[in-house]
Amino acid sequence: MSTYDTVPPLTDPPFTINGNCTHGVEEDCTDIVGNVTGVNPFTKRTRITHYPLLNGQLYTSDGILAHEFVGFPIGDKPIPFDPTAHWGGVTALDLNNLAWAILAGTNPNVPHVSVPTVIGELKDLPSLIKVRGDGFLKKVAQGHLSWRWGLKPMLSDLRKLCNFARAFDQRLMELYSLRDGRVMRRRCHLDNSTVRTVNETNHWFHSGYGVLLQGPFQRWYTKKSWGTAQWKLNPNSQLPQLGYDKLKNLANRLNYGFTSHEALAAAWELAPWSWLVDWFSNIGDVIAATNNSVELNWQKICYMRHMTQVTDAKVNRAISTPWVNLDSDYVLRYERKERYPCAPVLPFPFPMLPIIDGGKMSILASLAVLRR
């Protein structure tokens, strides 16, 4: 933290005021050394602070030096906040739900395109595309829902079907690799979020000693999270006995979702309001994670997140004392990297409070307009 030491003024001017500040890079890391084959909890924190210094001279109309700054620390020296102040910590229940989500996102049995689900949703497409209602808001709401639940998923599925040959080759190579006893390491994306918590147009950076400095001040929090898991063929699986033709047919069925377990997943997706239920529970994740059309065992599930808190602070010269110059801009950044080994401890869906982001709010708003 920065402190000021003031030298008592002389009997007559001039007098000198000294100031000091501390800035630079601070880092610490918590890890386990020596557990090469295992997965370890990990935390690394990096805090970067740099404050501008003031320089400049002010002369009177008689040419007398009235004020002079030589590398004087700016008055306002905010510190970057730990990102967990906004995003919060990770609880045991969070890790349980995240483990299900990671298994669902990395499970090699999950289809490339679920044809049963696509066929089931086609019957609803005309009603989604048709614009109902006589008001402008109703038309906008209907259009938004039509895009969100009709056109957007259909275009995504069509895009995946265009890459189906590549997906088939990749699935076949995965089956060969599993049959040879190799461990499959997979990764899935979980979340990308950015939030601005402070937005001041005219923040006071310095006020005193004849100087006023103002400008915009903003705090941003970002989070990127992902998960990894390893999959290995169950020793009791019949896969090693399958030849090329049978492996090819199996790869096709897995890619298209022509399996008994995918029929269950399609039934859940087509159930009314199942998407809303999944906001408050992880039923969809549990169904996808337990897809074991090819008998596999999972291991070494890890949840990772990279969080930052960045302060954007800049002096606006148009509304600040003109004769003072800054040697640099503010640099205020707090970065945190974390890894959590996890496992699905609770073998059933657990209700939770959803995070209502902008996407969810737009869906709820559209439904409210149509309901009204």
C-alpha angles and dihedrals in degrees: 000000000000124000134185127221115196121205111216110255121252121250089262130019140299101076131167131227119195125202135180139193137185121224139152139091126321121187137175133171135197116199143136117251122210102021093111098158096042135069118253136198109250136187129178123179125191123183120187121188130173125165127199120249122220123235131171147099132239120200128193122235087265092058094254118143105244102171134009131181120196113181092325115170115247114251102239112063108171119183125227114252126235105258090229086070085077106022096040130215129297116258130200090255090051090053091050092053092042091052090056091048092050093048089049092049096046102035107125089211094065109107125247089227122005101223093185089057093046092051091048092051095048091078090061096047098087093051091048095050095045109092113225133186134052101249131084093234091051091052092049092048093047091048092051093050091044089055095042098047103022121025099027096054091043093052090047091053092047090051090052092048089055088059093043096113090056091045091051092052091048092048091049092051089049091054090050090050092049092047089054090056098252123148115245114217114200136179132200134192116240112172146349116189137168124186132179111209102173128037116171119170098195108026116174109240098168134007120168145062090051095305132111119185123181138166148131119313124190136168119209128190120196132183132187118182135179140161138222133200138172124228129197133179115263109246089231093054120121092218097102089061095057120101128214097278093049092045089051092051091047091051090052093049092048093049094048095040095242094151133111092245092052088055087062091047091050091049090054093047091050094047112110113265093359089135090059092048089053089059088064100034142022099240093127091050092049091051092050094042094052093051100124103166086139106039106245137162122217127215143169100028113187133184116206132185135180114202132181138183113201125183116208107202124163132165114237105222093198093067099032136082103286102211095060118086128197120221093212146349128267116275111194118160135150116190126187128185120189139179125192125187107218144171136191098262097168109062094206138059112278123205116240140174109260124228104243103214129172094278094053092044091054091052093049091047092052091049091049092052093050091045091052 
